[in-house]
Amino acid sequence: MRESSEPALRDEETLPGSAGALHRRAAPGADRRRFLLLSMLGVAGMPRGALSQTTRSLTKLIVPYGAGNITDQVARVFVDAFAARSGKHLVVDNQPGAGGMLGTYNLIRGPADGSTLGMVSVAALAIAPHAAKQAVQYDPFTDLVPVAGVSVSSAFLAVNASLPVRTLAELVAYARARPANDPLFYCSPGNATVPHLNIETLRRSLDFPLQHIPYRTSAAANTDLLAGRVQVTMDSASITVPHMKAGTLRPIAFNSVRRSADFPDVPTFREVAPDVQLLNAWSATFFPKGTSAAVTQAAAEEIQATVNDPRFADLLPLGVAPFPLGATQLTAQIRQDHERLGKLIAAIGLTQD
């Protein structure tokens, strides 16, 4: 099981920071990024070096994914923004492997002294424990201390533009009308990734046939999607939006609270399928178990202040928005996603790739 590039929301109304994610763009260059970060210093209300004594030892951020992964991109923006506010520089430690499980396992084995933080996605916490039971060597509820949410992603359901459908209802009808030996295919960057589980949720909820084709990467899936060998996708905005703008993919519905400013004519799933609960991939920060409440609270305050700063949102990758949940909200979110996705994965009969 691998982490999707896109990162999932269960009930978007309860998740602050999830709306309108698509209109935000990563900074086009180093000059703009530097300007925004310096602006943060000017308005933060906290001089450099004034980080709370209880978080003064925080020096490392474990990211359980490789360089360039969407969570890694968010982490790079976060550590710069965190430094601009607090004067505290975190070193990103990429530890990819097993869909985020390896780095997460190493995080829980790390020191519980406030020096090591982790940025983990929903895939490692609410998907892997069900899809890769034999491989997971941690309990997301007892081995990690939730600190604060960081980011959440939105995605479009999109089809190859040659497909004669423009709405979700038309897609459902068209798929039902296809002969059994000539089905529509949907792609994903692997079994038990967020795109896979979202389309499977949609397909089962609306009772229409689609055949899943898992790929090793989003790039490989996209190649076949553009060539018409598969027809449907719900991958991350960074993968689909450039081709939607070029006219080679057609957006059908948007997985967010409100419509995208870039594609205002595309309805949200809330409008066209209000009873379907889809996932928006999110990432959040955690300490190893045993970290004191004082250290956790101090770090949470600093992280939430960073995530809530509007300049942080301006620097996030395409389709990603701030997700400033506190520890209590974050714990509830993990439990909700863990329970619902566990039932879905069991119904599908998924196991680790």
Backbone hydrogen bonds in HBPLUS format (Angstrom, degrees):
<---DONOR---> <-ACCEPTOR-->    atom                        ^
c    i                          cat <-CA-CA->   ^        H-A-AA   ^      H-
h    n   atom  resd res      DA  || num        DHA   H-A  angle D-A-AA Bond
n    s   type  num  typ     dist DA aas  dist angle  dist       angle   num
A0014-THR N   A0011-ASP O   3.02 MM   3  5.85 149.5  2.12 123.3 130.5     1
A0015-LEU N   A0012-GLU O   3.07 MM   3  5.13 161.6  2.11 106.8 112.5     2
A0024-ARG N   A0021-ALA O   3.18 MM   3  5.91 160.0  2.22 120.5 126.3     3
A0033-ARG N   A0029-GLY O   3.21 MM   4  6.46 166.2  2.23 152.0 156.3     4
A0034-ARG N   A0030-ALA O   2.84 MM   4  5.96 160.4  1.88 150.5 155.7     5
A0035-PHE N   A0031-ASP O   2.93 MM   4  6.12 156.2  1.99 146.4 153.2     6
A0036-LEU N   A0032-ARG O   2.92 MM   4  6.16 164.4  1.94 155.6 158.6     7
A0037-LEU N   A0033-ARG O   3.03 MM   4  6.20 159.5  2.07 148.7 154.4     8
A0038-LEU N   A0034-ARG O   2.93 MM   4  6.09 157.3  1.98 147.8 154.1     9
A0039-SER N   A0035-PHE O   2.89 MM   4  6.10 145.5  2.01 142.7 152.9    10
A0040-MET N   A0036-LEU O   2.99 MM   4  6.31 145.0  2.12 140.5 149.5    11
A0041-LEU N   A0037-LEU O   3.19 MM   4  6.58 146.5  2.30 140.6 148.8    12
A0042-GLY N   A0038-LEU O   3.18 MM   4  6.54 143.5  2.32 139.4 148.8    13
A0042-GLY N   A0039-SER O   2.99 MM   3  5.03 120.4  2.35  94.7 110.1    14
A0043-VAL N   A0039-SER O   3.17 MM   4  6.50 134.2  2.39 145.8 157.4    15
A0043-VAL N   A0040-MET O   3.24 MM   3  5.33 135.4  2.45  97.2 108.5    16
A0044-ALA N   A0040-MET O   2.89 MM   4  5.61 121.9  2.23 148.4 160.0    17
A0050-ALA N   A0047-PRO O   3.13 MM   3  5.66 146.7  2.25 141.1 139.4    18
A0049-GLY N   A0086-SER O   3.21 MM  37  6.19 144.0  2.34 120.5 128.0    19
A0055-THR N   A0052-SER O   2.99 MM   3  5.55 156.5  2.05 114.9 122.2    20
A0056-ARG N   A0053-GLN O   3.26 MM   3  5.06 167.1  2.28 102.3 105.5    21
A0058-LEU N   A0055-THR O   3.15 MM   3  5.51 161.9  2.19 112.1 117.6    22
A0059-THR N   A0115-SER O   2.99 MM  56  5.39 166.5  2.00 130.2 132.4    23
A0091-VAL N   A0059-THR O   2.91 MM  32  6.25 163.6  1.93 145.8 147.9    24
A0060-LYS N   A0115-SER O   3.09 MM  55  6.36 163.3  2.12 167.0 170.4    25
A0117-LEU N   A0060-LYS O   2.90 MM  57  6.13 174.6  1.90 158.1 159.0    26
A0061-LEU N   A0091-VAL O   2.88 MM  30  5.92 167.3  1.89 150.0 148.2    27
A0093-ASP N   A0061-LEU O   2.84 MM  32  5.89 168.7  1.86 147.0 147.1    28
A0062-ILE N   A0117-LEU O   2.75 MM  55  6.18 160.3  1.79 159.0 155.8    29
A0119-MET N   A0062-ILE O   2.90 MM  57  6.27 159.3  1.94 169.4 170.4    30
A0063-VAL N   A0093-ASP O   2.99 MM  30  5.91 166.4  2.01 132.2 134.8    31
A0095-GLN N   A0063-VAL O   2.85 MM  32  6.03 163.3  1.88 150.2 151.8    32
A0069-ASN N   A0066-GLY O   3.16 MM   3  5.73 162.7  2.19 130.6 135.5    33
A0072-ASP N   A0069-ASN O   2.96 MM   3  5.09 116.3  2.38  99.7 116.0    34
A0073-GLN N   A0069-ASN O   2.87 MM   4  6.23 154.5  1.94 156.4 164.5    35
A0074-VAL N   A0070-ILE O   3.01 MM   4  6.28 159.5  2.05 147.1 151.9    36
A0075-ALA N   A0071-THR O   2.88 MM   4  6.08 155.5  1.94 144.4 151.8    37
A0076-ARG N   A0072-ASP O   2.97 MM   4  6.25 152.7  2.05 150.6 156.4    38
A0077-VAL N   A0073-GLN O   3.24 MM   4  6.57 158.2  2.29 147.3 152.4    39
A0078-PHE N   A0074-VAL O   2.82 MM   4  6.05 160.3  1.86 153.2 159.8    40
A0079-VAL N   A0075-ALA O   2.91 MM   4  6.12 168.6  1.92 157.5 157.9    41
A0080-ASP N   A0076-ARG O   3.37 MM   4  6.47 157.4  2.43 139.5 145.2    42
A0081-ALA N   A0077-VAL O   2.98 MM   4  6.21 163.2  2.00 152.7 157.8    43
A0082-PHE N   A0078-PHE O   2.73 MM   4  5.88 160.7  1.76 159.6 165.7    44
A0083-ALA N   A0079-VAL O   2.99 MM   4  6.03 155.2  2.05 138.2 144.4    45
A0084-ALA N   A0080-ASP O   2.97 MM   4  6.20 151.8  2.05 144.4 152.4    46
A0085-ARG N   A0081-ALA O   3.11 MM   4  6.38 146.4  2.23 145.1 152.8    47
A0086-SER N   A0082-PHE O   2.95 MM   4  6.03 165.8  1.97 152.4 156.8    48
A0087-GLY N   A0083-ALA O   2.72 MM   4  4.63 148.8  1.82 127.9 135.7    49
A0100-GLY N   A0097-GLY O   3.24 MM   3  5.79 139.4  2.41 113.1 122.2    50
A0102-LEU N   A0097-GLY O   3.27 MM   5  5.33 166.8  2.29 142.4 142.3    51
A0101-MET N   A0098-ALA O   3.14 MM   3  5.30 166.1  2.16 111.2 114.4    52
A0104-THR N   A0100-GLY O   3.19 MM   4  6.18 153.4  2.26 141.5 149.5    53
A0105-TYR N   A0101-MET O   2.90 MM   4  6.01 155.4  1.96 146.3 152.7    54
A0106-ASN N   A0102-LEU O   2.96 MM   4  6.29 156.1  2.02 150.0 156.9    55
A0107-LEU N   A0103-GLY O   2.89 MM   4  6.09 142.7  2.03 140.1 150.6    56
A0108-ILE N   A0104-THR O   3.14 MM   4  6.49 156.9  2.20 149.9 153.8    57
A0109-ARG N   A0105-TYR O   3.27 MM   4  6.51 134.2  2.49 138.1 149.9    58
A0110-GLY N   A0107-LEU O   2.97 MM   3  5.09 156.8  2.02 106.0 113.5    59
A0118-GLY N   A0286-PHE O   2.87 MM 168  5.19 145.9  1.98 151.2 159.9    60
A0286-PHE N   A0118-GLY O   2.87 MM 168  5.19 145.5  1.99 142.0 151.2    61
A0120-VAL N   A0284-ALA O   2.87 MM 164  5.62 145.2  2.00 166.9 167.7    62
A0284-ALA N   A0120-VAL O   2.95 MM 164  5.62 156.4  2.00 150.3 155.8    63
A0124-ALA N   A0121-SER O   3.25 MM   3  5.90 132.4  2.50 113.3 121.6    64
A0122-VAL N   A0282-TRP O   2.98 MM 160  5.72 140.1  2.14 161.5 163.6    65
A0125-LEU N   A0122-VAL O   3.11 MM   3  5.13 136.6  2.31  98.7 111.2    66
A0126-ALA N   A0122-VAL O   2.79 MM   4  5.59 166.8  1.81 162.2 162.2    67
A0127-ILE N   A0123-ALA O   3.28 MM   4  4.88 141.4  2.44 115.0 122.5    68
A0128-ALA N   A0123-ALA O   2.86 MM   5  6.11 164.7  1.88 172.4 177.2    69
A0130-HIS N   A0127-ILE O   2.99 MM   3  5.63 151.5  2.07 119.9 128.3    70
A0131-ALA N   A0127-ILE O   2.93 MM   4  6.07 168.4  1.95 157.2 161.0    71
A0132-ALA N   A0128-ALA O   2.83 MM   4  5.12 152.0  1.91 143.4 145.6    72
A0352-GLN N   A0131-ALA O   2.67 MM 221  5.43  92.4  2.43 166.2 166.7    73
A0135-ALA N   A0132-ALA O   2.98 MM   3  5.44 135.8  2.18 110.7 123.0    74
A0136-VAL N   A0132-ALA O   3.08 MM   4  6.25 147.8  2.19 160.1 170.0    75
A0142-THR N   A0139-ASP O   3.28 MM   3  5.53 138.7  2.46 105.7 115.9    76
A0143-ASP N   A0139-ASP O   2.94 MM   4  5.42 162.4  1.97 156.5 158.4    77
A0289-LYS N   A0143-ASP O   3.19 MM 146  5.10 136.5  2.39 131.5 123.0    78
A0145-VAL N   A0287-PHE O   2.79 MM 142  4.99 165.0  1.81 152.6 152.7    79
A0287-PHE N   A0145-VAL O   2.98 MM 142  4.99 158.6  2.03 139.4 144.9    80
A0147-VAL N   A0285-THR O   2.97 MM 138  5.43 152.2  2.05 155.0 146.1    81
A0285-THR N   A0148-ALA O   2.80 MM 137  5.43 172.3  1.80 161.8 163.2    82
A0149-GLY N   A0325-LEU O   2.92 MM 176  4.66 159.3  1.97 128.4 134.5    83
A0150-VAL N   A0283-SER O   2.99 MM 133  5.75 159.9  2.03 149.7 144.4    84
A0323-PHE N   A0150-VAL O   2.99 MM 173  4.80 140.3  2.15 110.8 108.9    85
A0151-SER N   A0283-SER O   3.30 MM 132  5.35 160.2  2.34 132.0 137.5    86
A0283-SER N   A0151-SER O   2.90 MM 132  5.35 155.3  1.96 146.3 149.0    87
A0152-VAL N   A0321-ALA O   2.89 MM 169  5.40 147.9  1.99 151.5 158.3    88
A0321-ALA N   A0152-VAL O   2.84 MM 169  5.40 164.7  1.86 159.5 164.5    89
A0153-SER N   A0281-ALA O   2.81 MM 128  5.41 150.6  1.90 155.9 165.9    90
A0154-SER N   A0319-GLY O   3.10 MM 165  5.67 152.3  2.18 157.7 166.0    91
A0255-ASN N   A0155-ALA O   2.85 MM 100  5.42 166.1  1.87 162.3 167.1    92
A0157-LEU N   A0253-ALA O   2.85 MM  96  5.28 162.9  1.88 153.2 159.1    93
A0252-ILE N   A0157-LEU O   2.71 MM  95  5.46 164.8  1.73 169.5 164.3    94
A0158-ALA N   A0233-THR O   2.95 MM  75  5.45 168.4  1.97 153.4 156.9    95
A0233-THR N   A0158-ALA O   2.95 MM  75  5.45 154.0  2.02 161.2 161.9    96
A0159-VAL N   A0250-ARG O   2.94 MM  91  5.28 155.0  2.01 139.3 145.6    97
A0250-ARG N   A0159-VAL O   2.76 MM  91  5.28 163.9  1.79 157.1 162.9    98
A0160-ASN N   A0231-GLN O   2.94 MM  71  5.22 148.4  2.04 140.1 146.3    99
A0163-LEU N   A0160-ASN O   2.92 MM   3  5.75 167.6  1.93 129.3 133.4   100
A0161-ALA N   A0248-THR O   3.02 MM  87  5.22 168.1  2.03 133.8 130.1   101
A0165-VAL N   A0163-LEU O   2.84 MM   2  5.65 140.9  1.99  98.5  91.1   102
A0171-LEU N   A0167-THR O   2.99 MM   4  6.27 152.1  2.07 146.0 153.8   103
A0172-VAL N   A0168-LEU O   2.95 MM   4  6.22 163.5  1.98 155.8 159.2   104
A0173-ALA N   A0169-ALA O   3.01 MM   4  6.21 165.4  2.03 148.3 152.2   105
A0174-TYR N   A0170-GLU O   2.85 MM   4  5.91 158.3  1.90 146.2 152.8   106
A0175-ALA N   A0171-LEU O   2.91 MM   4  6.05 160.8  1.95 150.8 155.7   107
A0176-ARG N   A0172-VAL O   3.04 MM   4  6.22 155.9  2.10 146.5 153.2   108
A0177-ALA N   A0173-ALA O   3.05 MM   4  6.20 139.9  2.22 140.8 151.2   109
A0178-ARG N   A0175-ALA O   3.36 MM   3  5.42 151.2  2.45  98.8 106.8   110
A0182-ASP N   A0179-PRO O   2.95 MM   3  5.30 163.0  1.98 117.1 120.6   111
A0211-GLN N   A0184-LEU O   2.87 MM  27  6.17 166.9  1.89 152.4 156.9   112
A0231-GLN N   A0185-PHE O   2.93 MM  46  5.58 152.1  2.01 136.0 143.4   113
A0232-VAL N   A0185-PHE O   3.11 MM  47  6.35 145.4  2.24 148.2 154.3   114
A0186-TYR N   A0211-GLN O   2.85 MM  25  6.05 159.1  1.89 147.0 151.2   115
A0213-ILE N   A0186-TYR O   2.83 MM  27  6.04 149.7  1.92 166.6 170.4   116
A0187-CYS N   A0232-VAL O   2.99 MM  45  6.43 155.5  2.06 169.1 166.7   117
A0215-TYR N   A0188-SER O   2.91 MM  27  6.05 146.7  2.02 146.8 157.4   118
A0197-LEU N   A0193-THR O   2.99 MM   4  6.27 170.1  2.00 162.0 164.0   119
A0198-ASN N   A0194-VAL O   2.88 MM   4  5.96 156.6  1.94 155.4 161.9   120
A0199-ILE N   A0195-PRO O   3.11 MM   4  6.24 171.4  2.11 150.6 152.5   121
A0200-GLU N   A0196-HIS O   2.97 MM   4  6.09 155.7  2.03 148.7 156.6   122
A0201-THR N   A0197-LEU O   2.89 MM   4  5.97 150.1  1.98 139.3 147.1   123
A0202-LEU N   A0198-ASN O   2.96 MM   4  6.23 161.7  1.99 149.9 154.6   124
A0203-ARG N   A0199-ILE O   2.80 MM   4  5.95 166.2  1.82 151.8 155.7   125
A0204-ARG N   A0200-GLU O   3.00 MM   4  6.05 164.7  2.02 146.3 150.4   126
A0205-SER N   A0201-THR O   2.89 MM   4  5.95 157.2  1.95 147.6 154.7   127
A0206-LEU N   A0202-LEU O   3.00 MM   4  6.08 158.7  2.04 152.4 156.7   128
A0207-ASP N   A0203-ARG O   2.85 MM   4  5.60 113.7  2.29 133.1 148.3   129
A0208-PHE N   A0203-ARG O   3.23 MM   5  5.48 152.6  2.31 139.6 147.4   130
A0221-ALA N   A0217-THR O   3.20 MM   4  6.43 160.7  2.24 143.4 148.7   131
A0222-ASN N   A0218-SER O   2.83 MM   4  6.00 157.5  1.88 150.9 157.4   132
A0223-THR N   A0219-ALA O   3.07 MM   4  6.29 146.9  2.18 144.3 152.0   133
A0224-ASP N   A0220-ALA O   3.45 MM   4  6.80 160.7  2.49 149.0 151.2   134
A0225-LEU N   A0221-ALA O   2.96 MM   4  6.18 149.0  2.06 146.7 156.6   135
A0226-LEU N   A0222-ASN O   2.92 MM   4  6.07 164.9  1.95 153.3 155.2   136
A0227-ALA N   A0223-THR O   3.16 MM   4  6.31 140.5  2.32 135.8 146.6   137
A0229-ARG N   A0224-ASP O   2.94 MM   5  5.19 135.9  2.14 157.2 157.9   138
A0228-GLY N   A0225-LEU O   3.12 MM   3  5.16 151.8  2.20  99.3 108.0   139
A0239-ILE N   A0236-SER O   2.96 MM   3  5.41 142.2  2.11 108.9 119.7   140
A0240-THR N   A0236-SER O   3.11 MM   4  6.45 159.2  2.15 152.2 158.2   141
A0241-VAL N   A0237-ALA O   2.87 MM   4  5.25 156.4  1.92 138.7 146.7   142
A0243-HIS N   A0240-THR O   3.06 MM   3  5.56 125.0  2.38 112.9 126.0   143
A0244-MET N   A0240-THR O   2.94 MM   4  6.18 141.3  2.10 148.5 159.9   144
A0244-MET N   A0241-VAL O   3.03 MM   3  4.80 121.5  2.39  93.6 109.5   145
A0245-LYS N   A0241-VAL O   2.87 MM   4  6.10 159.2  1.91 161.2 164.9   146
A0246-ALA N   A0242-PRO O   3.08 MM   4  6.25 136.8  2.27 129.3 141.0   147
A0247-GLY N   A0243-HIS O   3.05 MM   4  6.08 115.7  2.48 128.0 141.8   148
A0248-THR N   A0243-HIS O   2.98 MM   5  5.38 133.4  2.21 157.8 162.4   149
A0249-LEU N   A0243-HIS O   3.15 MM   6  5.45 151.0  2.24 121.0 117.0   150
A0247-GLY N   A0244-MET O   3.19 MM   3  5.09 146.6  2.31  94.5 104.4   151
A0254-PHE N   A0267-PRO O   2.89 MM  13  6.16 147.3  2.00 140.7 150.1   152
A0269-PHE N   A0254-PHE O   3.00 MM  15  5.94 140.9  2.16 150.1 146.6   153
A0266-VAL N   A0263-PHE O   3.09 MM   3  5.70 166.3  2.11 121.0 125.4   154
A0271-GLU N   A0268-THR O   3.05 MM   3  5.33 136.0  2.25 100.9 112.1   155
A0272-VAL N   A0268-THR O   3.27 MM   4  6.68 154.0  2.34 146.2 152.7   156
A0273-ALA N   A0269-PHE O   2.63 MM   4  5.06 152.7  1.70 144.7 149.4   157
A0276-VAL N   A0273-ALA O   3.10 MM   3  5.69 168.4  2.12 123.6 127.0   158
A0291-THR N   A0288-PRO O   3.35 MM   3  6.22 151.2  2.44 141.1 142.7   159
A0296-THR N   A0292-SER O   3.02 MM   4  6.22 164.3  2.04 149.6 154.6   160
A0297-GLN N   A0293-ALA O   2.87 MM   4  5.95 164.6  1.89 149.6 153.6   161
A0298-ALA N   A0294-ALA O   3.08 MM   4  6.18 162.4  2.11 144.6 149.5   162
A0299-ALA N   A0295-VAL O   3.01 MM   4  6.17 165.0  2.03 151.6 155.7   163
A0300-ALA N   A0296-THR O   2.88 MM   4  6.03 157.6  1.93 148.9 155.8   164
A0301-GLU N   A0297-GLN O   3.03 MM   4  6.24 156.7  2.08 149.2 154.1   165
A0302-GLU N   A0298-ALA O   3.22 MM   4  6.50 161.1  2.26 147.1 151.6   166
A0303-ILE N   A0299-ALA O   2.86 MM   4  6.06 164.4  1.89 156.7 161.5   167
A0304-GLN N   A0300-ALA O   2.88 MM   4  5.94 167.0  1.89 151.4 155.3   168
A0305-ALA N   A0301-GLU O   3.03 MM   4  6.10 152.9  2.11 141.2 148.8   169
A0306-THR N   A0302-GLU O   3.07 MM   4  6.31 151.8  2.15 143.6 150.8   170
A0307-VAL N   A0303-ILE O   2.88 MM   4  6.13 166.4  1.90 155.9 159.3   171
A0308-ASN N   A0304-GLN O   2.87 MM   4  5.86 149.8  1.97 144.5 152.1   172
A0309-ASP N   A0306-THR O   3.24 MM   3  5.41 148.6  2.34 101.0 110.0   173
A0312-PHE N   A0309-ASP O   2.94 MM   3  5.58 147.4  2.04 120.7 129.2   174
A0314-ASP N   A0310-PRO O   3.28 MM   4  6.62 148.3  2.39 141.0 149.1   175
A0315-LEU N   A0312-PHE O   3.12 MM   3  5.44 145.1  2.24 106.3 116.0   176
A0316-LEU N   A0313-ALA O   3.28 MM   3  5.39 157.6  2.33 105.1 111.5   177
A0320-VAL N   A0317-PRO O   3.14 MM   3  5.64 150.4  2.23 142.8 139.0   178
A0325-LEU N   A0323-PHE O   2.85 MM   2  5.84 141.3  2.00 104.6  95.0   179
A0330-LEU N   A0326-GLY O   2.83 MM   4  5.95 159.0  1.88 155.3 162.5   180
A0331-THR N   A0327-ALA O   2.93 MM   4  6.08 157.0  1.98 146.5 151.9   181
A0332-ALA N   A0328-THR O   3.11 MM   4  6.37 159.4  2.16 147.2 152.4   182
A0333-GLN N   A0329-GLN O   2.89 MM   4  6.15 152.4  1.96 148.0 156.1   183
A0334-ILE N   A0330-LEU O   2.98 MM   4  6.25 160.2  2.02 153.0 157.2   184
A0335-ARG N   A0331-THR O   3.09 MM   4  6.36 163.6  2.12 149.1 153.4   185
A0336-GLN N   A0332-ALA O   2.98 MM   4  6.18 159.3  2.02 150.3 155.7   186
A0337-ASP N   A0333-GLN O   2.96 MM   4  6.15 173.3  1.97 155.6 157.4   187
A0338-HIS N   A0334-ILE O   2.78 MM   4  5.78 159.7  1.82 150.6 157.5   188
A0339-GLU N   A0335-ARG O   3.03 MM   4  6.05 162.1  2.06 144.6 148.8   189
A0340-ARG N   A0336-GLN O   3.08 MM   4  6.24 173.7  2.08 152.9 154.9   190
A0341-LEU N   A0337-ASP O   2.89 MM   4  5.78 164.8  1.91 149.6 154.8   191
A0342-GLY N   A0338-HIS O   3.03 MM   4  5.85 142.6  2.18 132.4 142.5   192
A0343-LYS N   A0339-GLU O   3.26 MM   4  6.51 154.9  2.32 145.6 150.4   193
A0344-LEU N   A0340-ARG O   3.13 MM   4  6.45 157.2  2.19 145.8 152.2   194
A0345-ILE N   A0341-LEU O   2.86 MM   4  5.97 169.4  1.87 152.9 155.6   195
A0346-ALA N   A0342-GLY O   3.02 MM   4  6.12 154.9  2.09 142.1 149.2   196
A0347-ALA N   A0343-LYS O   2.99 MM   4  6.16 152.0  2.07 142.6 150.3   197
A0348-ILE N   A0344-LEU O   2.94 MM   4  6.22 151.3  2.02 150.9 158.8   198
A0349-GLY N   A0345-ILE O   2.89 MM   4  5.94 139.5  2.06 138.1 149.6   199
A0350-LEU N   A0345-ILE O   3.17 MM   5  5.53 158.5  2.22 151.1 154.8   200
